[in-house]
Amino acid sequence: MTTQEQDKTMTQALRALEHRDPSVRLRAALAVGTTPDPRTVAALVERCAVEPEFYVREMLTWALTRQPTATTVPDLVGELRSELPQARSQALHTLSKIGDRQAWPAITQALLTDPDDTVAQAAWRAAVVLAPEGAQSELAAVLATQLGRGGRETQLSLSRALIALGEVIMPILDAAAEHRDPAVREHALATHRLWLDPDAGFQLAVEQAKRVAALGRAAEEG
């Protein structure tokens, strides 16, 4: 295939990323990723911000992981300042898949505590992957401020991120288990139980944590 033909194929694929049929968009993302070209990065990143279908977004992320990191990482880092929550969350997700630690400074406390649960969860996962050696304790302290936040999915995501940081979380969880907010205490206890028994399941850990917290309150009142 000549250079001109390759350029034409690339242009067609990029145009197809905006097609109304998600299966067409999926094939377009696959095509772009199969033949990496730095000139496609901006279009891929832009599409990630608005693509409504999960499986298409995953293919867009895969296509971006196939591109040179010198091009993808700066563009994705730029997306972290977007006003669109999906743009931020998908950029974080893609950065975690690329795994280039040069992106670590862009994982700010504002992202780790983002009011949008999807963004915050993506930031937690990215932070665990990108944090350099020695940054785990500080990261764990920031993540611990989110204990008790959201529903089951959000809490499980945070627990997994904390557990992935290793032993540094233990004193932080111990402190959180004494927090005045019962939601924080229960989440800290559930995370600790999940650390001890990863196969137990988060829901069981939560129920056990609630019982422990209730017994603690009864003892205090007694």
CYANA upper distance limits for C-alpha pairs under 8 A (distance plus 0.5 A):
  1 MET  CA      5 GLU  CA      6.49
  1 MET  CA      6 GLN  CA      6.93
  2 THR  CA      6 GLN  CA      6.70
  3 THR  CA      7 ASP  CA      6.63
  4 GLN  CA      8 LYS  CA      6.75
  5 GLU  CA      9 THR  CA      6.70
  6 GLN  CA     10 MET  CA      6.64
  7 ASP  CA     11 THR  CA      6.63
  8 LYS  CA     12 GLN  CA      6.73
  9 THR  CA     13 ALA  CA      6.70
 10 MET  CA     14 LEU  CA      6.68
 10 MET  CA     32 VAL  CA      7.39
 10 MET  CA     40 THR  CA      8.43
 11 THR  CA     15 ARG  CA      6.69
 12 GLN  CA     16 ALA  CA      6.64
 13 ALA  CA     17 LEU  CA      7.02
 13 ALA  CA     28 ALA  CA      5.41
 13 ALA  CA     29 ALA  CA      7.90
 13 ALA  CA     31 ALA  CA      7.30
 13 ALA  CA     32 VAL  CA      7.08
 14 LEU  CA     18 GLU  CA      8.18
 14 LEU  CA     28 ALA  CA      7.38
 14 LEU  CA     29 ALA  CA      8.49
 14 LEU  CA     32 VAL  CA      8.05
 14 LEU  CA     40 THR  CA      7.92
 14 LEU  CA     43 ALA  CA      7.49
 15 ARG  CA     19 HIS  CA      7.82
 16 ALA  CA     24 VAL  CA      7.07
 16 ALA  CA     25 ARG  CA      6.28
 16 ALA  CA     28 ALA  CA      6.29
 17 LEU  CA     24 VAL  CA      7.93
 17 LEU  CA     25 ARG  CA      5.08
 17 LEU  CA     26 LEU  CA      8.14
 17 LEU  CA     28 ALA  CA      6.27
 17 LEU  CA     29 ALA  CA      7.20
 17 LEU  CA     47 ARG  CA      7.77
 18 GLU  CA     25 ARG  CA      7.12
 18 GLU  CA     47 ARG  CA      8.31
 19 HIS  CA     24 VAL  CA      6.97
 19 HIS  CA     25 ARG  CA      6.50
 20 ARG  CA     24 VAL  CA      8.40
 20 ARG  CA     25 ARG  CA      8.37
 21 ASP  CA     25 ARG  CA      7.08
 22 PRO  CA     26 LEU  CA      6.53
 22 PRO  CA     53 GLU  CA      7.67
 22 PRO  CA     56 VAL  CA      7.59
 23 SER  CA     27 ARG  CA      6.77
 24 VAL  CA     28 ALA  CA      6.65
 25 ARG  CA     29 ALA  CA      6.70
 25 ARG  CA     56 VAL  CA      7.36
 26 LEU  CA     30 LEU  CA      6.76
 26 LEU  CA     55 TYR  CA      8.23
 26 LEU  CA     56 VAL  CA      5.63
 26 LEU  CA     59 MET  CA      7.14
 27 ARG  CA     31 ALA  CA      6.59
 28 ALA  CA     32 VAL  CA      6.71
 29 ALA  CA     33 GLY  CA      6.66
 29 ALA  CA     44 LEU  CA      8.44
 29 ALA  CA     56 VAL  CA      8.02
 29 ALA  CA     59 MET  CA      6.44
 29 ALA  CA     60 LEU  CA      6.00
 29 ALA  CA     63 ALA  CA      6.85
 30 LEU  CA     34 THR  CA      6.49
 30 LEU  CA     59 MET  CA      6.91
 30 LEU  CA     60 LEU  CA      8.19
 30 LEU  CA     63 ALA  CA      7.17
 31 ALA  CA     35 THR  CA      7.02
 32 VAL  CA     36 PRO  CA      6.72
 32 VAL  CA     37 ASP  CA      8.17
 32 VAL  CA     40 THR  CA      7.87
 32 VAL  CA     63 ALA  CA      6.86
 33 GLY  CA     60 LEU  CA      8.37
 33 GLY  CA     62 TRP  CA      7.38
 33 GLY  CA     63 ALA  CA      4.29
 33 GLY  CA     64 LEU  CA      7.40
 33 GLY  CA     66 ARG  CA      6.47
 33 GLY  CA     67 GLN  CA      8.12
 34 THR  CA     63 ALA  CA      7.83
 34 THR  CA     66 ARG  CA      8.36
 36 PRO  CA     40 THR  CA      8.37
 36 PRO  CA     63 ALA  CA      8.06
 36 PRO  CA     66 ARG  CA      6.57
 36 PRO  CA     67 GLN  CA      5.99
 37 ASP  CA     41 VAL  CA      8.02
 37 ASP  CA     67 GLN  CA      7.03
 38 PRO  CA     67 GLN  CA      6.63
 38 PRO  CA     68 PRO  CA      7.17
 38 PRO  CA     71 THR  CA      7.01
 38 PRO  CA     72 THR  CA      8.50
 40 THR  CA     44 LEU  CA      6.76
 41 VAL  CA     45 VAL  CA      6.62
 41 VAL  CA     64 LEU  CA      7.16
 41 VAL  CA     67 GLN  CA      7.79
 41 VAL  CA     71 THR  CA      7.68
 41 VAL  CA     72 THR  CA      6.77
 41 VAL  CA     75 ASP  CA      8.33
 42 ALA  CA     46 GLU  CA      6.55
 42 ALA  CA     75 ASP  CA      7.53
 43 ALA  CA     47 ARG  CA      6.60
 44 LEU  CA     48 CYS  CA      6.75
 44 LEU  CA     60 LEU  CA      6.76
 44 LEU  CA     63 ALA  CA      8.28
 44 LEU  CA     64 LEU  CA      7.47
 45 VAL  CA     49 ALA  CA      7.31
 45 VAL  CA     60 LEU  CA      8.46
 45 VAL  CA     64 LEU  CA      8.32
 45 VAL  CA     75 ASP  CA      7.81
 45 VAL  CA     76 LEU  CA      7.40
 45 VAL  CA     91 ALA  CA      8.12
 46 GLU  CA     50 VAL  CA      7.85
 47 ARG  CA     51 GLU  CA      6.25
 47 ARG  CA     60 LEU  CA      8.40
 48 CYS  CA     57 ARG  CA      6.44
 48 CYS  CA     60 LEU  CA      7.13
 48 CYS  CA     61 THR  CA      8.24
 48 CYS  CA     86 GLN  CA      8.20
 48 CYS  CA     87 ALA  CA      6.97
 48 CYS  CA     90 GLN  CA      6.88
 48 CYS  CA     91 ALA  CA      8.25
 49 ALA  CA     84 LEU  CA      7.66
 49 ALA  CA     86 GLN  CA      5.87
 49 ALA  CA     87 ALA  CA      4.44
 49 ALA  CA     88 ARG  CA      8.18
 49 ALA  CA     90 GLN  CA      7.40
 50 VAL  CA     86 GLN  CA      7.52
 50 VAL  CA     87 ALA  CA      7.75
 51 GLU  CA     56 VAL  CA      7.68
 51 GLU  CA     57 ARG  CA      6.75
 52 PRO  CA     57 ARG  CA      8.24
 53 GLU  CA     57 ARG  CA      6.80
 54 PHE  CA     58 GLU  CA      6.77
 55 TYR  CA     59 MET  CA      6.89
 56 VAL  CA     60 LEU  CA      6.71
 57 ARG  CA     61 THR  CA      6.67
 57 ARG  CA     90 GLN  CA      8.38
 58 GLU  CA     62 TRP  CA      6.69
 59 MET  CA     63 ALA  CA      6.61
 60 LEU  CA     64 LEU  CA      6.76
 61 THR  CA     65 THR  CA      6.79
 61 THR  CA     90 GLN  CA      8.46
 61 THR  CA     93 HIS  CA      8.45
 61 THR  CA     94 THR  CA      5.98
 61 THR  CA     97 LYS  CA      8.48
 62 TRP  CA     66 ARG  CA      7.10
 63 ALA  CA     67 GLN  CA      7.48
 64 LEU  CA     72 THR  CA      7.23
 64 LEU  CA     94 THR  CA      8.00
 65 THR  CA     69 THR  CA      8.26
 65 THR  CA     72 THR  CA      8.45
 65 THR  CA     94 THR  CA      7.87
 65 THR  CA     97 LYS  CA      7.54
 65 THR  CA     98 ILE  CA      6.10
 67 GLN  CA     71 THR  CA      7.89
 67 GLN  CA     72 THR  CA      7.12
 68 PRO  CA     72 THR  CA      6.85
 69 THR  CA     73 VAL  CA      5.93
 69 THR  CA     98 ILE  CA      8.26
 69 THR  CA    100 ASP  CA      8.13
 70 ALA  CA     74 PRO  CA      7.56
 71 THR  CA     75 ASP  CA      7.19
 72 THR  CA     76 LEU  CA      6.56
 73 VAL  CA     77 VAL  CA      6.49
 73 VAL  CA     95 LEU  CA      7.55
 73 VAL  CA    100 ASP  CA      8.24
 73 VAL  CA    103 ALA  CA      7.31
 74 PRO  CA     78 GLY  CA      6.68
 75 ASP  CA     79 GLU  CA      7.07
 76 LEU  CA     80 LEU  CA      7.32
 76 LEU  CA     91 ALA  CA      5.73
 76 LEU  CA     92 LEU  CA      8.15
 76 LEU  CA     94 THR  CA      8.32
 76 LEU  CA     95 LEU  CA      7.61
 77 VAL  CA     81 ARG  CA      8.22
 77 VAL  CA     91 ALA  CA      7.70
 77 VAL  CA    103 ALA  CA      7.43
 77 VAL  CA    106 ALA  CA      6.98
 78 GLY  CA     82 SER  CA      8.03
 79 GLU  CA     87 ALA  CA      6.56
 79 GLU  CA     88 ARG  CA      6.31
 79 GLU  CA     91 ALA  CA      6.74
 80 LEU  CA     87 ALA  CA      7.63
 80 LEU  CA     88 ARG  CA      5.15
 80 LEU  CA     89 SER  CA      8.39
 80 LEU  CA     91 ALA  CA      7.09
 80 LEU  CA     92 LEU  CA      7.81
 80 LEU  CA    106 ALA  CA      8.27
 81 ARG  CA     88 ARG  CA      7.56
 82 SER  CA     87 ALA  CA      6.82
 82 SER  CA     88 ARG  CA      6.71
 83 GLU  CA     87 ALA  CA      8.32
 83 GLU  CA     88 ARG  CA      8.43
 84 LEU  CA     88 ARG  CA      7.09
 85 PRO  CA     89 SER  CA      6.59
 85 PRO  CA    116 ASP  CA      7.41
 85 PRO  CA    118 THR  CA      8.31
 85 PRO  CA    119 VAL  CA      6.79
 86 GLN  CA     90 GLN  CA      6.31
 86 GLN  CA    119 VAL  CA      7.84
 87 ALA  CA     91 ALA  CA      6.53
 88 ARG  CA     92 LEU  CA      6.66
 88 ARG  CA    119 VAL  CA      6.78
 89 SER  CA     93 HIS  CA      6.61
 89 SER  CA    118 THR  CA      6.87
 89 SER  CA    119 VAL  CA      4.86
 89 SER  CA    120 ALA  CA      8.16
 89 SER  CA    122 ALA  CA      6.04
 89 SER  CA    123 ALA  CA      7.76
 90 GLN  CA     94 THR  CA      6.57
 90 GLN  CA    122 ALA  CA      8.15
 91 ALA  CA     95 LEU  CA      6.59
 92 LEU  CA     96 SER  CA      6.72
 92 LEU  CA    119 VAL  CA      8.31
 92 LEU  CA    122 ALA  CA      6.19
 92 LEU  CA    123 ALA  CA      6.42
 92 LEU  CA    126 ALA  CA      6.54
 93 HIS  CA     97 LYS  CA      6.97
 93 HIS  CA    122 ALA  CA      6.10
 93 HIS  CA    123 ALA  CA      8.17
 93 HIS  CA    125 ARG  CA      8.17
 93 HIS  CA    126 ALA  CA      7.04
 94 THR  CA     98 ILE  CA      6.72
 95 LEU  CA     99 GLY  CA      6.51
 95 LEU  CA    100 ASP  CA      7.64
 95 LEU  CA    103 ALA  CA      7.89
 95 LEU  CA    126 ALA  CA      7.18
 96 SER  CA    100 ASP  CA      8.38
 96 SER  CA    125 ARG  CA      7.44
 96 SER  CA    126 ALA  CA      4.98
 96 SER  CA    127 ALA  CA      8.27
 96 SER  CA    129 VAL  CA      6.56
 96 SER  CA    130 LEU  CA      7.45
 99 GLY  CA    129 VAL  CA      6.98
 99 GLY  CA    130 LEU  CA      6.63
100 ASP  CA    104 TRP  CA      8.49
100 ASP  CA    130 LEU  CA      7.34
101 ARG  CA    130 LEU  CA      5.42
101 ARG  CA    131 ALA  CA      7.51
101 ARG  CA    132 PRO  CA      7.60
103 ALA  CA    107 ILE  CA      7.73
103 ALA  CA    130 LEU  CA      7.72
104 TRP  CA    127 ALA  CA      7.61
104 TRP  CA    130 LEU  CA      5.97
104 TRP  CA    131 ALA  CA      6.62
104 TRP  CA    132 PRO  CA      8.26
107 ILE  CA    111 LEU  CA      6.87
107 ILE  CA    112 LEU  CA      7.72
107 ILE  CA    123 ALA  CA      7.39
107 ILE  CA    126 ALA  CA      8.31
107 ILE  CA    127 ALA  CA      6.96
108 THR  CA    112 LEU  CA      6.89
109 GLN  CA    113 THR  CA      6.57
109 GLN  CA    142 VAL  CA      7.70
110 ALA  CA    114 ASP  CA      6.16
111 LEU  CA    119 VAL  CA      7.62
111 LEU  CA    120 ALA  CA      6.61
111 LEU  CA    123 ALA  CA      6.57
112 LEU  CA    120 ALA  CA      5.77
112 LEU  CA    121 GLN  CA      8.35
112 LEU  CA    123 ALA  CA      5.91
112 LEU  CA    124 TRP  CA      6.63
112 LEU  CA    142 VAL  CA      8.08
112 LEU  CA    143 LEU  CA      7.58
113 THR  CA    120 ALA  CA      6.43
113 THR  CA    143 LEU  CA      8.48
113 THR  CA    146 GLN  CA      7.53
114 ASP  CA    119 VAL  CA      6.83
114 ASP  CA    120 ALA  CA      5.63
115 PRO  CA    119 VAL  CA      8.38
115 PRO  CA    120 ALA  CA      7.68
116 ASP  CA    120 ALA  CA      6.72
117 ASP  CA    121 GLN  CA      6.52
117 ASP  CA    150 GLY  CA      7.97
117 ASP  CA    154 THR  CA      7.26
118 THR  CA    122 ALA  CA      6.75
119 VAL  CA    123 ALA  CA      6.62
120 ALA  CA    124 TRP  CA      6.69
121 GLN  CA    125 ARG  CA      6.86
121 GLN  CA    154 THR  CA      7.29
121 GLN  CA    157 SER  CA      6.82
121 GLN  CA    158 LEU  CA      7.50
122 ALA  CA    126 ALA  CA      6.60
123 ALA  CA    127 ALA  CA      6.39
124 TRP  CA    128 VAL  CA      6.83
124 TRP  CA    143 LEU  CA      8.05
124 TRP  CA    157 SER  CA      8.43
124 TRP  CA    158 LEU  CA      7.40
124 TRP  CA    161 ALA  CA      6.61
125 ARG  CA    129 VAL  CA      7.04
125 ARG  CA    161 ALA  CA      6.63
126 ALA  CA    130 LEU  CA      6.50
127 ALA  CA    131 ALA  CA      6.01
127 ALA  CA    139 LEU  CA      8.32
128 VAL  CA    161 ALA  CA      6.87
128 VAL  CA    164 ALA  CA      7.42
128 VAL  CA    165 LEU  CA      7.21
131 ALA  CA    135 ALA  CA      6.47
131 ALA  CA    136 GLN  CA      7.27
131 ALA  CA    139 LEU  CA      8.49
132 PRO  CA    136 GLN  CA      8.19
135 ALA  CA    139 LEU  CA      6.65
136 GLN  CA    140 ALA  CA      6.44
136 GLN  CA    165 LEU  CA      6.51
136 GLN  CA    168 VAL  CA      7.54
137 SER  CA    141 ALA  CA      6.80
137 SER  CA    168 VAL  CA      6.15
137 SER  CA    169 ILE  CA      7.72
138 GLU  CA    142 VAL  CA      7.03
139 LEU  CA    143 LEU  CA      6.70
140 ALA  CA    144 ALA  CA      6.49
140 ALA  CA    162 LEU  CA      6.80
140 ALA  CA    165 LEU  CA      7.65
140 ALA  CA    168 VAL  CA      7.86
140 ALA  CA    169 ILE  CA      6.63
140 ALA  CA    172 ILE  CA      8.09
141 ALA  CA    145 THR  CA      7.36
141 ALA  CA    172 ILE  CA      7.34
142 VAL  CA    146 GLN  CA      8.07
143 LEU  CA    147 LEU  CA      7.84
143 LEU  CA    158 LEU  CA      7.87
143 LEU  CA    162 LEU  CA      7.66
144 ALA  CA    162 LEU  CA      8.46
144 ALA  CA    172 ILE  CA      7.64
144 ALA  CA    173 LEU  CA      8.14
144 ALA  CA    176 ALA  CA      8.12
146 GLN  CA    158 LEU  CA      8.28
147 LEU  CA    155 GLN  CA      7.76
147 LEU  CA    158 LEU  CA      8.01
147 LEU  CA    183 ALA  CA      8.14
147 LEU  CA    184 VAL  CA      5.61
147 LEU  CA    187 HIS  CA      6.49
147 LEU  CA    188 ALA  CA      7.18
148 GLY  CA    155 GLN  CA      7.42
148 GLY  CA    183 ALA  CA      5.18
148 GLY  CA    184 VAL  CA      4.74
148 GLY  CA    185 ARG  CA      8.09
148 GLY  CA    186 GLU  CA      7.95
148 GLY  CA    187 HIS  CA      5.98
148 GLY  CA    188 ALA  CA      8.42
149 ARG  CA    154 THR  CA      7.64
149 ARG  CA    155 GLN  CA      6.95
149 ARG  CA    183 ALA  CA      8.37
149 ARG  CA    184 VAL  CA      8.35
150 GLY  CA    154 THR  CA      6.09
150 GLY  CA    155 GLN  CA      6.88
151 GLY  CA    155 GLN  CA      6.62
152 ARG  CA    156 LEU  CA      6.47
153 GLU  CA    157 SER  CA      6.65
154 THR  CA    158 LEU  CA      6.83
155 GLN  CA    159 SER  CA      6.62
155 GLN  CA    187 HIS  CA      7.75
156 LEU  CA    160 ARG  CA      6.64
156 LEU  CA    202 PHE  CA      7.16
157 SER  CA    161 ALA  CA      6.79
158 LEU  CA    162 LEU  CA      6.68
159 SER  CA    163 ILE  CA      6.60
159 SER  CA    191 THR  CA      5.79
159 SER  CA    194 LEU  CA      8.47
160 ARG  CA    164 ALA  CA      6.60
160 ARG  CA    191 THR  CA      8.49
161 ALA  CA    165 LEU  CA      7.24
162 LEU  CA    166 GLY  CA      7.89
162 LEU  CA    169 ILE  CA      7.03
163 ILE  CA    167 GLU  CA      8.50
163 ILE  CA    169 ILE  CA      7.65
163 ILE  CA    191 THR  CA      8.08
163 ILE  CA    195 TRP  CA      6.72
165 LEU  CA    169 ILE  CA      7.40
168 VAL  CA    172 ILE  CA      8.09
169 ILE  CA    173 LEU  CA      6.51
170 MET  CA    174 ASP  CA      6.64
170 MET  CA    192 HIS  CA      8.20
171 PRO  CA    175 ALA  CA      6.71
172 ILE  CA    176 ALA  CA      6.71
173 LEU  CA    177 ALA  CA      6.53
173 LEU  CA    188 ALA  CA      5.91
173 LEU  CA    189 LEU  CA      7.85
173 LEU  CA    191 THR  CA      8.33
173 LEU  CA    192 HIS  CA      7.40
174 ASP  CA    178 GLU  CA      7.54
174 ASP  CA    188 ALA  CA      8.11
175 ALA  CA    179 HIS  CA      7.42
176 ALA  CA    184 VAL  CA      7.04
176 ALA  CA    185 ARG  CA      6.30
176 ALA  CA    188 ALA  CA      6.36
177 ALA  CA    184 VAL  CA      7.68
177 ALA  CA    185 ARG  CA      4.83
177 ALA  CA    186 GLU  CA      7.62
177 ALA  CA    188 ALA  CA      5.96
177 ALA  CA    189 LEU  CA      6.50
178 GLU  CA    185 ARG  CA      6.72
179 HIS  CA    184 VAL  CA      6.91
179 HIS  CA    185 ARG  CA      6.11
180 ARG  CA    184 VAL  CA      8.38
180 ARG  CA    185 ARG  CA      8.01
181 ASP  CA    185 ARG  CA      6.90
182 PRO  CA    186 GLU  CA      6.52
182 PRO  CA    213 ALA  CA      7.99
183 ALA  CA    187 HIS  CA      6.63
184 VAL  CA    188 ALA  CA      6.57
185 ARG  CA    189 LEU  CA      6.65
185 ARG  CA    213 ALA  CA      7.66
186 GLU  CA    190 ALA  CA      6.50
186 GLU  CA    206 VAL  CA      7.29
186 GLU  CA    209 ALA  CA      5.73
186 GLU  CA    210 LYS  CA      6.25
186 GLU  CA    213 ALA  CA      6.95
187 HIS  CA    191 THR  CA      6.56
187 HIS  CA    206 VAL  CA      7.48
187 HIS  CA    209 ALA  CA      7.94
188 ALA  CA    192 HIS  CA      6.72
189 LEU  CA    193 ARG  CA      6.72
189 LEU  CA    205 ALA  CA      8.36
189 LEU  CA    206 VAL  CA      8.20
189 LEU  CA    209 ALA  CA      5.73
190 ALA  CA    194 LEU  CA      6.60
190 ALA  CA    202 PHE  CA      7.63
190 ALA  CA    205 ALA  CA      5.22
190 ALA  CA    206 VAL  CA      5.39
190 ALA  CA    207 GLU  CA      8.49
190 ALA  CA    208 GLN  CA      7.75
190 ALA  CA    209 ALA  CA      5.72
191 THR  CA    195 TRP  CA      6.62
191 THR  CA    205 ALA  CA      7.92
192 HIS  CA    196 LEU  CA      6.88
193 ARG  CA    197 ASP  CA      6.55
193 ARG  CA    198 PRO  CA      8.40
193 ARG  CA    205 ALA  CA      6.30
193 ARG  CA    209 ALA  CA      8.37
194 LEU  CA    198 PRO  CA      5.38
194 LEU  CA    199 ASP  CA      8.15
194 LEU  CA    200 ALA  CA      7.28
194 LEU  CA    201 GLY  CA      7.59
194 LEU  CA    202 PHE  CA      7.08
194 LEU  CA    205 ALA  CA      6.69
200 ALA  CA    204 LEU  CA      6.96
200 ALA  CA    205 ALA  CA      7.37
201 GLY  CA    205 ALA  CA      6.85
202 PHE  CA    206 VAL  CA      6.61
203 GLN  CA    207 GLU  CA      6.78
204 LEU  CA    208 GLN  CA      6.68
205 ALA  CA    209 ALA  CA      6.52
206 VAL  CA    210 LYS  CA      6.64
207 GLU  CA    211 ARG  CA      6.92
208 GLN  CA    212 VAL  CA      6.78
209 ALA  CA    213 ALA  CA      6.53
210 LYS  CA    214 ALA  CA      6.51
211 ARG  CA    215 LEU  CA      6.66
212 VAL  CA    216 GLY  CA      6.68
213 ALA  CA    217 ARG  CA      6.76
214 ALA  CA    218 ALA  CA      6.67
215 LEU  CA    219 ALA  CA      6.65
216 GLY  CA    220 GLU  CA      6.80
217 ARG  CA    221 GLU  CA      6.68
218 ALA  CA    222 GLY  CA      6.46
